[in-house]
Amino acid sequence: MITPDSNQKNWLIKQSYFDRKPKNLSFTPQSILFGSQKLSVPTITDLSKEEPLEYRFGITWIRGFEFIVGRKYQLLIKNSDGEMIKISFGSYYGINKVHLYNQYAEILNQLWESYFDGLVDHYLALFSQKTPFILANVTFEESGIKIKSANFIKEEEKSLLWSDVGTKNYRTYFAIFSKQNPSNINKGYSYLDDWNTGVLYSVIETILKGFEAK
């Protein structure tokens, strides 16, 4: 798994506008530190575990009595031991809006480069070795994938050959569907509500591009 270099930045996070004691956030090869919290990060030898590290992220609106007063930036990170860190901060009435958005983007990009880019490589290596695995509740096999598609009655597992796998990426979620039967076989994965949707997107899009190149 890729680890941060010596030039890694630290961030001071104010969790609210009136927060007088901002928390320091930093990434290290062994852990993620946020204030007094410490989240252990698995080493390369731990990657035999399914989803050794997971994350969710997104931006939500902060609503006042009659109108929207700001936006909240959220990142949640969890390891296979159940340890979790929640990073949350908000922009109110447009104050520091650009700075806080840039801070959110920097943290998200560094989080990806430090940990999750390497996790994508791990899953792609499993696929190239024809080893089945499960990522974000999607089963990956040499011939295709299995997703849990919901109908009016219940959620059922559906198998899709790679030639039938369609995808669509939106601002807040990633969708997988059957090209032949998209209205009945489909599943959406929220970046904020579902763990490792970002990893799922990168792995499945890379695999599909590989098939297109053949």
C-alpha positions as CSV (number, residue, x, y, z in Angstrom):
1,M,0.0,0.0,0.0
2,I,1.4,3.4,-0.9
3,T,2.4,5.5,2.1
4,P,2.8,9.3,2.5
5,D,6.2,10.9,1.6
6,S,8.2,13.2,3.8
7,N,6.6,16.3,2.4
8,Q,3.1,15.3,3.6
9,K,1.1,18.2,4.8
10,N,-0.8,18.6,8.1
11,W,-4.2,20.2,8.3
12,L,-5.8,22.1,11.1
13,I,-9.5,21.3,11.2
14,K,-12.0,23.6,12.8
15,Q,-15.1,21.4,13.1
16,S,-17.4,24.5,13.4
17,Y,-17.1,28.2,12.9
18,F,-16.9,28.8,16.6
19,D,-14.4,26.0,17.3
20,R,-11.5,27.5,19.4
21,K,-9.5,24.3,19.4
22,P,-8.9,23.1,15.9
23,K,-7.6,19.5,15.5
24,N,-4.5,18.5,13.7
25,L,-4.9,15.9,10.9
26,S,-1.9,14.0,9.5
27,F,-1.2,10.8,7.6
28,T,1.7,8.5,8.4
29,P,2.7,5.1,7.0
30,Q,1.3,3.3,10.1
31,S,-1.7,5.5,11.1
32,I,-4.0,8.4,10.5
33,L,-3.9,11.0,13.3
34,F,-6.8,13.4,14.0
35,G,-6.5,15.3,17.3
36,S,-6.2,12.7,20.0
37,Q,-7.6,9.9,17.7
38,K,-5.3,7.4,16.1
39,L,-6.5,5.0,13.3
40,S,-4.1,2.1,12.6
41,V,-3.4,1.6,8.9
42,P,-2.8,-2.0,7.6
43,T,0.6,-2.7,6.1
44,I,1.3,-4.4,2.8
45,T,1.3,-7.8,4.6
46,D,-2.3,-7.2,5.8
47,L,-3.8,-6.9,2.3
48,S,-5.0,-10.5,2.3
49,K,-8.0,-9.2,4.2
50,E,-11.0,-8.0,2.3
51,E,-11.2,-4.2,2.4
52,P,-8.6,-3.6,5.1
53,L,-9.2,0.1,4.9
54,E,-12.5,1.8,3.9
55,Y,-13.7,5.4,3.5
56,R,-16.8,7.5,2.7
57,F,-16.9,11.2,1.7
58,G,-19.2,13.9,0.6
59,I,-20.7,17.4,0.9
60,T,-24.1,18.0,2.5
61,W,-26.1,21.2,2.9
62,I,-26.5,22.9,6.3
63,R,-30.1,24.2,6.5
64,G,-31.3,27.0,8.7
65,F,-34.9,27.7,9.6
66,E,-35.9,28.9,6.1
67,F,-32.9,28.5,3.8
68,I,-29.5,26.9,3.4
69,V,-26.8,28.6,5.5
70,G,-23.8,26.6,4.5
71,R,-22.2,23.3,3.6
72,K,-20.6,20.4,5.5
73,Y,-17.6,18.5,4.3
74,Q,-17.4,14.9,5.6
75,L,-14.8,12.1,5.4
76,L,-15.1,8.9,7.4
77,I,-12.2,6.3,7.5
78,K,-12.4,2.8,9.0
79,N,-10.0,-0.1,9.2
80,S,-10.7,-3.8,9.4
81,D,-10.5,-3.8,13.2
82,G,-13.6,-1.5,13.4
83,E,-11.6,1.6,14.3
84,M,-13.0,4.8,12.7
85,I,-12.2,8.4,12.4
86,K,-14.8,11.0,11.3
87,I,-13.5,14.3,9.8
88,S,-16.1,17.0,9.5
89,F,-16.0,20.7,9.0
90,G,-18.4,23.3,7.7
91,S,-18.6,26.6,5.8
92,Y,-21.3,29.0,7.1
93,Y,-22.8,32.0,5.2
94,G,-20.0,31.7,2.6
95,I,-17.2,32.5,5.1
96,N,-14.0,30.9,4.0
97,K,-15.9,28.9,1.4
98,V,-13.2,28.7,-1.2
99,H,-10.5,27.9,1.4
100,L,-12.5,25.1,3.1
101,Y,-13.4,23.5,-0.2
102,N,-9.7,23.5,-1.2
103,Q,-8.8,22.0,2.1
104,Y,-11.4,19.3,1.6
105,A,-10.1,18.5,-1.9
106,E,-6.5,18.4,-0.7
107,I,-7.3,16.0,2.1
108,L,-9.4,13.8,-0.1
109,N,-6.7,13.7,-2.8
110,Q,-3.9,13.0,-0.3
111,L,-6.0,10.3,1.4
112,W,-6.3,8.6,-2.0
113,E,-2.7,8.9,-3.0
114,S,-1.4,7.8,0.5
115,Y,-3.6,4.7,1.0
116,F,-6.4,3.9,-1.5
117,D,-4.5,4.1,-4.8
118,G,-2.4,1.2,-3.5
119,L,-5.6,-0.6,-2.5
120,V,-6.8,-0.3,-6.1
121,D,-3.6,-1.9,-7.3
122,H,-4.1,-4.7,-4.9
123,Y,-7.5,-5.6,-6.2
124,L,-6.4,-5.3,-9.8
125,A,-3.6,-7.7,-9.1
126,L,-6.1,-10.2,-7.7
127,F,-8.2,-9.8,-10.8
128,S,-5.2,-10.4,-13.1
129,Q,-4.5,-13.5,-11.1
130,K,-8.1,-14.7,-11.7
131,T,-8.7,-14.6,-7.9
132,P,-12.3,-13.8,-7.0
133,F,-12.8,-11.1,-4.4
134,I,-15.5,-8.9,-2.9
135,L,-15.3,-5.1,-2.9
136,A,-18.1,-2.8,-1.7
137,N,-20.6,-5.6,-1.8
138,V,-19.7,-6.4,-5.4
139,T,-18.3,-9.8,-6.2
140,F,-15.6,-9.8,-8.8
141,E,-14.9,-12.9,-10.9
142,E,-13.0,-13.6,-14.1
143,S,-16.2,-13.7,-16.2
144,G,-18.0,-10.8,-14.6
145,I,-19.5,-9.3,-11.4
146,K,-22.4,-10.0,-9.1
147,I,-24.4,-7.0,-7.7
148,K,-27.4,-6.8,-5.4
149,S,-30.1,-5.2,-7.6
150,A,-33.4,-4.1,-5.9
151,N,-36.8,-4.6,-7.4
152,F,-40.2,-3.7,-6.0
153,I,-40.3,-6.7,-3.7
154,K,-36.7,-7.3,-2.5
155,E,-33.0,-7.1,-3.3
156,E,-31.6,-10.0,-5.4
157,E,-28.1,-10.9,-6.5
158,K,-27.7,-10.6,-10.2
159,S,-24.7,-11.8,-12.3
160,L,-23.4,-9.7,-15.2
161,L,-20.8,-10.7,-17.8
162,W,-18.2,-8.1,-18.3
163,S,-19.6,-7.4,-21.8
164,D,-22.9,-6.5,-20.2
165,V,-21.6,-4.2,-17.4
166,G,-22.6,-0.6,-17.8
167,T,-21.5,2.2,-15.5
168,K,-22.4,5.9,-14.9
169,N,-20.6,8.2,-12.5
170,Y,-22.5,11.2,-10.9
171,R,-21.4,13.8,-8.4
172,T,-22.7,11.9,-5.4
173,Y,-22.9,8.3,-6.5
174,F,-21.7,5.6,-8.9
175,A,-24.1,3.4,-10.8
176,I,-23.7,-0.1,-12.2
177,F,-26.3,-1.6,-14.5
178,S,-27.0,-4.2,-17.2
179,K,-26.6,-2.9,-20.7
180,Q,-29.2,-5.3,-21.9
181,N,-31.7,-4.7,-19.1
182,P,-30.8,-1.4,-17.3
183,S,-34.3,-0.7,-15.8
184,N,-34.4,-4.0,-14.0
185,I,-30.8,-4.8,-13.1
186,N,-29.0,-1.8,-11.6
187,K,-27.4,-0.6,-8.3
188,G,-26.3,2.8,-7.1
189,Y,-23.4,3.3,-4.7
190,S,-23.3,6.6,-2.7
191,Y,-19.9,8.2,-2.1
192,L,-21.1,9.5,1.2
193,D,-23.2,6.6,2.5
194,D,-21.5,3.5,1.1
195,W,-18.0,2.4,2.1
196,N,-15.3,2.4,-0.6
197,T,-17.4,3.5,-3.5
198,G,-14.3,5.5,-4.8
199,V,-12.3,2.3,-4.8
200,L,-15.1,0.4,-6.5
201,Y,-15.3,3.0,-9.2
202,S,-11.6,3.0,-9.9
203,V,-11.3,-0.8,-10.0
204,I,-14.3,-1.5,-12.2
205,E,-13.5,1.3,-14.6
206,T,-9.9,0.1,-15.0
207,I,-11.1,-3.4,-15.7
208,L,-13.6,-2.3,-18.3
209,K,-11.1,-0.1,-20.1
210,G,-8.8,-3.2,-20.3
211,F,-11.6,-5.1,-22.0
212,E,-12.2,-2.2,-24.4
213,A,-8.6,-2.1,-25.4
214,K,-8.5,-5.8,-26.4
